[in-house]
């Protein structure tokens, strides 16, 4: 099983907070970049791509659900599936 690298929370002396994963700004749980600790100017990033708060919420909602290998309609397409 593959192990994922943990996200890193970086904080500068001026209060800026950045959450980085694999060298890119990324956070599923909230803003990935908070300049000078100011929540109003927070930026939302997923895999290094910047989104507005509404777009980020929409992307976050889309990650929920069954993976393809647990979806009953997709099991017929898997060659190595066994009961």
Protein Blocks (a to p, Z undefined) as FASTA:
>chain_A
ZZdddddddddfkopacddeehiacdfkbcfbdghhiaklpccdeehiacdfklmmmmmm
mmgccdfklpmklmmmpmkbcZZ
